[in-house]
Amino acid sequence: MPIYEYRCKGCGKRFEKLVRGSEDVRCPQCGRGGPVKLFSTFGIKSGDRFTPSTGGSCGTCPATTCDGCKR
């Protein structure tokens, strides 16, 4: 049962969900179904920094607000 990352098409909230089979995924904030599944990679938290497993990181995102370094 993998954990996937999603973004709601309605309110834009990003969230993670443990998916079991063909379970219907709904946004925990607004309840809308059919969120966009995001590409995610394994990451490592060290102190207050997030480092993706690919080894690349901009090093500017605090771990609690990192959005995949889309800056």
Secondary structure, DSSP 8 states (H G I E B T S, - for coil): --EEEEE-TTT--EEEEE--TT---B-TTT--B--EEE----EEEETTEEEETTS---S-SBTTT--SS--
